[in-house]
Amino acid sequence: MSPPERGTERKKSYLLDTNVLLHDPEALFNFQENDVYLPLEVVVELDKFKKGSEERNVHAREACHRLEELTRESNLALKRDLAEGIPLTPQGGKLFFLTSSLPENVEKSAYFDDRIIYRAQRLREQHPDSDTCVVTKDVNLRIRLRLMGVRAEDYLFDKAVLDLNEFFNRQVKFETSAEVIDTFHKEGAVLPPGEIISRLEEGQYLILKNESQSALGRYHHGKILKLKYTGKAVEKVEPRNYSQRFLLDSCLDENTKIVAGLGKAGTGKTVLALAAGLCQVINEGQQRYKKIIIFRPTIESGKELGFLPGELEEKISPHFQPINTALRVIMGDAAVDYAGLGEWIDYRPINFVRGDTFHNQYIVVDEAQNFTPKEIKQIGTRLGENSKMVLIGDPFQIDNPYLDEKSNGLTVMTDRFRGKVPGFSYVILDRVERSKEAQIFADYL
């Protein structure tokens, strides 16, 4: 559920499911002047998730701490505090607990959802003048509630608002006059023609076209500038299309500190990001960073690293095999066995990022669409002096069961940063270069 706007016609009553607090322990405070209702069953269920090191376990503990602080500060020993509600927001929002006993058939039901449905129906009956809504991440529960006439919505506060399909198909090529392109090539910069300036945003890459003439540029501070990247091979890797040139330009630009590369499988994201990183780590005269640090998702099928056999290196090795494949493309088959490679590249699971700081590092977050926004924030807030962060992934190919196209870290970060954050750029890679067959699978399935 997105945060409601102030000034709406009547106050709303939001009943939160457990999965909302497991997703965002700060959700209680995101409903402005409206009332938030929390069933006692949600508090009980939170307790079941407190143990463990997965993100939802951490969030369960954080949510319990928030509730403990609220109830302690409100002195719930006084019954009037329960009736009047606990203040949540400056706009007047309050928290209420639903603690009345349940009917025997609901109490004995094996399905937790039955308790939520009963609480929602009772809340709507008790507050007929309020717009009652259940906020839950559970799709099937939302369907059941709507079939029973109860309003139900997803929690959208931390989701991206952009339409990904429209975003991927946004205009990159702009028709202009031959004079504009000639000026661009001669001077390396040009003011954007009036007919296209309203369609550009800060940091955007674009192509100026006029019949057979073309020019690649980037919109920055009111001008279209020539790319700093010349188009030459980087660590023997040559770009095959304009979007790959755009990505290399971002990765090699010392003034761009955060890069997002969004594209389907086979568009060259990982190879290009690593090639640009190696160029700036190992080549004399081009060294900007001391090391490449690579993050990839390491939890599959709900299993944590601690439950997998072997030492840490053995546990994470299968997850980083695609990185080794990319390094072979860049440096040859002997690259992965090269004794000095460990001096340049460090593989990291996100489980061990807390408390660390990365100075003079080139950070690559591969498969970033399988990280949550909070995990991306966790990595990003560790950036120290003279470090760069490159996030790459396919927001349409998500393996994390708790994320979707609009809630994953790559999409959310791109949506919130684009056109607003200095030193950020994004590139959409829409052409599969792995093979013609790979392009077919990407397009038709």
N, C-alpha and C positions, 0 to 999 in steps of 0.2 A: 504494500500500500504506500503510495506516495504521500508526502506530508500535505495535509489539507491547507488551503489558503485561508487567511483570516478574512473575516467579513462575509462568510457564507451565511445562508439564510437561517440555519439553525444548528445548534450544537450537535456533535456526533458522539456516539458511544462506540469505541473500538474494543472488541474482545480479542486478545492475543493468544494464539496457539503457542505451544512450547517451541516448535521449530523456528518461530520468528526470533526468539531470544537466543536460540542456539546459533542462528545466522548472524544476529546483531544484538549483543547484550546491551547496547545503548538505545534500542528501539523504543523503550518506554518514554524517552524524552523527545521523540520526534513527531508528536501529534499536536503540537501547538496548544490552542485553547480548548481542545476536545478532551473528553474523559476516556481513560484507559481502564479496562476491566481485565483482571487476571484471576482465572479460576484457581482454587486451591489445588486442584489436580495438576495444574501446570507447575506449581512450586514443587510438588511431590515428584513429578517426572524429571524436573531439572536435576534433582539429586541423583538420579540414575546415570546421568551423563557426566558427573563431576570427575570421575577417575579416568586417566588416560592422557595422552599428549597430542591427540588430534585436535584440529582447530575447534571443533564443536565441543570438545571436553574443556578446552581453555575458556571458550565462550560461556559454557554452563557455569563454571566457577566464577567468572566475572559477573554474570547475571545474578547469581546468588549473593555476591558481595554487594551489588547495587541494591538488591531488595533488603538485605540486612541493614544497610545504611539508612534506607528510607524508613523502615519500620522502627529502627532505633531512634531516629531523629523525631519521628512523629509520636512516640510513646503510645504504642497501640494498646497499652493496658487500659486506656480510656476508650470506652465503646463509641464515644462521639467521633473519634478519629476515623473509625471504620465507616461510620455513616456519612461524615462530611468529606472524606477523601483525603489523600495525601498529596500535597502540592508537588507538581512535577516541572512545570514550565512558567516563565514569567508572564506568558499570555493567559494563564489561568487554568491550564490543564491539570487534572487530578488523577490519582491512581486509586482504584477501588478493588478490593478483594471479594471474590464470590465464594462464600464459605458455607452457605446453607446446605443442609443434607440433601442427598439425591434419592429419588425413588428406588426401591429395591431392585427393580429390573434393570435400571441404568447402572446402579452400583455394582451389580453382579456381571454386567456385560464384559466380555473379554476384549471389547474394542474401546480404546481410549477415545476415539472420535465420537462415540455415542454420548460421552459426558460433555464434550464441547458443544455438540448439537443441542443437548438439553439446556445447558447454561445459556446458549445464544437465544433459544426460543423464550426462555423465562425472562431474560434481560429485555428482549423486545416487548414482551407483554407488560413488564413493570415500567418501561419508559416509552410509552406510545408516541410521545411528542419528540423523541430523539431518533435520529437516523442511526440504527444499530447495524454494525458491520463486523464480521469476523475476519481477522487478518491471519492468513495461514499460508505456508509454503507448500502445503499438501494439496495437489491438484484434485484428487478424488474427494477429499473433504469439501473443497470448494464446490464441486459438482453436487454433492449430496445436500449441502446447505441451500444452494440455489433452488434445487428441486423441491425443497421444503419451504420456499418462500423467504429465506433468510439471505440477506446480502452478504457476499463473501468476496474478498479480494486478496491478491498476492501482496506481499510486502515489497514495495518498489522504491523505497527511499534511497537505496544505494545502487539502483539499476541505471544503466545508460538510457538516455531518452532518444538517441538516434535510431533511425531505421537502417539496419545493416545492409540490406539489399540495395537501398537507395544510396547509402554511403559508398558501397563498392562500385556502384555505377555512376558516381558523380563525374561531372565533366572535368577532363584533364586537358583536352585539346581545345584551343581557342583560335578562331579565325581572326586575322588582323591584316593590316596593309603591309605591302612589301617594304615600305619606308620604315615602319616600326621595327621589322626584323633586321633590316640593314643597320639601323641605328644601334640595335641591341648587339649585333656582332661586332660593330666598330668600337663601341664604348663600353661594352660589358654590362650595361644596365640601361633600362628604359622605364619611363613612367607608363603605367598600364593604360591602355586606351579606355576612354570613358565608357564604352559599351560593355566592358568586361570587369571593370573595377569592383562593381557591386557584388560580383560572384566570387571574389577572391577573399581568402582569409590569411592572416599572418602565418608565414612559414610554409604556405602551400607550394607544392611542386606543380609545374604546368608545362605545356608545349604550345608555343606560338606557331601558327600555320598560315601559309599563304601559297596555295597551289603546291608547287614542288619545294618551296622554301619552308624551313622549320627551325626552331630554336628551343633548347631546353633551358628552363629557368626556375627561379624560386622567388616567390613574393615575400619581400622583407622590408619593413619600415617604409611602405608606400612605393617601393620600386620593385621591378622584376630584375633580378640579378642573375648573371651567368653562373653556372655551377662551378664550384671550386675544383671538383673532381674532373680531370681531363678526359677520362674515358679509357685510359691505359689499363693494362692488366694489373691486378692487385694480387700479389703472391701467386702468379700464374693463372689467376681466375679473371676471365674477361666477361663483362656484362653482355647479355644477349638481347636485351630490350631496354626501353627507356625507364621502366619502373625499377629495374635492377641498377641502372645508373643513378637513379634518384636515391636508392637505399645506400649505395656506396658513398654518395656525396654526403649524406647525413652521418654515416658512420665514421667518415674521415674528417669531417668538419670539426675543428677544435672548439668552435663556439656553440656547437649543438651538444648539449650534455645529456639529453634524454631522447631516445629514438624509439618509435613504434613501427614495426614492419608487419603488416597484416596481409596474409595471402594464403591461397590454397596450398595443399601439399604439392611439392615439386616445383614451386616457383623460385627456389634458390635462396630462401631467407637465411637458413642456417649457414650455408657455405659462404655467402657474401658477408654476413656479420662476423664470422670467424676469420675470414681472409682479411677483412679490414682491421680486426683486432690484432692479428699476428703481425701485420704490416707495421702497426704502431707500437709493438712490443719488442720485436726481435731485430728489426732493420736499423742499422746505424744511420744516424742523421734524420730518422723519422720517428724515433722513440718518444712517445708521450706518456706511456703507461708502463708500469713495472711488470704487470701480470694480467692474464685473462682469468676471470672467475666465472664459471658457468653454473647456472641453476637450472634444474629440470624437475618436474614433478616426480616424486618417488613413492607415493602411496597409491597402490592399486587394489581394487576389490576390498577396500576398507581395512587392509592390513598395514600396520605400521612397520617401520624399519626394524624395530626391536624384536619383532616376531619372526623376521626372516633369518635363515641360518647364515653362519659365517661372520667374519669381521666386517667393519663398516665398508671397506673398499670392495669386498665381495658382494655386499648387499646392494650397493649403488651401481656397480659396474654394468649390469644389464640395462639399467635405465639410461645410461650415458652412451650406449653403443651407437646410436645415431650420430653422436658427436664424433666418435672415432671414424665413422664412415665419411663424414664431412671432411675431417682432417686428411684422410687418404686422398680425397678428391683434390684438396689444396696442395698437399705436400708430397704426395706419392705414397705407395704402399708401405714404405719403411717408416713413415712418420710416427705411427702409433707406437712403434718399438724403439723410437729414438730415445736414448737415455736422458737427454737434456730437456725433453718435452715437459716434464714435471716442473721445471723451473719457470716455464712460461704460462702453463695452464693448470688451474685448480678446479676440480669438480666439487660442487657443494650441494648437499641436500638442505632444504630450507629449515629443517629441524634444528640445525646448529648455527643459525644466523644471529640469534638473540645475543646482544651484548657486544657484537663485533662492529668494527668500523673499517671501511675500505677507502684508503688513501691511494691515489695514483693507480687506480685499477680500472680495467675495461671490463664491465659487467655484462654478461649475456644471459638473458632469461629466455630460455628456449621453451616452446610449448606453453607460452605465457597464458594462453586461454584456459589452461587447466589450473591456474592459481586463482584464489579469491582476491578481491580488491584489498582486503586486509593483509594478505600475504605479500602482494606487490608493494603495499605501503611498508611492510616490515623490511623488505629488501631495500626499498628506496630510501628509507630514513637512516640507513647505515652508510649511505654515500658520504665520503669525506672529501677532502680537498683534491682537486684535479682528477676526479673520477668521472666516468661516463657509463651510462646504463642503456643497453639496447635490448628491447623486448620484442620477440618475434613469435608469431603463432597464427593459427587459422581459427577465427572465432566461430566458424560454422562446424568445426570438428572438435567437439568437446567430450572428453572421456570422464570428467568429474561429474558424478551423479547429482551433486548439489549445485551445479552451475548451469547456466544456459547462455544464449547468444548475447543477452543484455546484462547479465549479472557477473560475468567473468572479469577478472582483473585487467586483461588486455583491452577489452571493449570499454569498460568503465573509465580506465585511465585515459585512453585516447579521447573519449567523449568530453571528459572534464578538462583536459589539458589543451586540446587543439584550439589554436587561435587566441589562447589566453596566457599560456605560460611561456615566458622568455626562455630560449634555449631548448625548446621542444619542437620536434618535427615528427610527422608520420608519413609513411609511404604505403600505398596499396599496390600489392603485386597481384596482377590478374591473369598472368599468362604462365602456364605450366611449361617448364623447359626440360623436364626430366625425360619425356618421350611423348610421341603422338598418342600412344596408348594411355599414358598417364593423364594426358589432357582430356581424353574421352571419358575416363572414369570420374575425373574431377567435375566435368560439365554435366554428365548425364545421370550420375548416381548421387 
